[in-house]
Amino acid sequence: MADALDHLVRGIVDHPERVRVDVRDTPRGEVLEVRVHPSDLGRVIGRGGRTASSLRTLVSSLAENGRVRVDVVDTDGEPEGDA
């Protein structure tokens, strides 16, 4: 699931090398956290959140049990890593 989301997000950003999708397991299901270059954040969220909503819909439909949440994480202020 994370690989599919990673592929989708890399296709819409200007800095695909800075895309990172982290997977967290929670009691309520899996959480996919999407991190992108700060200048790509608006592109991933989209006008009125439409792009982020579409990504969530696609991932939910691909999920076998439907218990997957997608969070777009604002990385401003986070230290830059090697990712």
Secondary structure, DSSP 8 states (H G I E B T S, - for coil): -HHHHHHHHHTT-S-GGG-EEEEEEETTEEEEEEE--GGGHHHHH-GGGHHHHHHHHHHHHHSSSS-EEEEEE--TTS-----
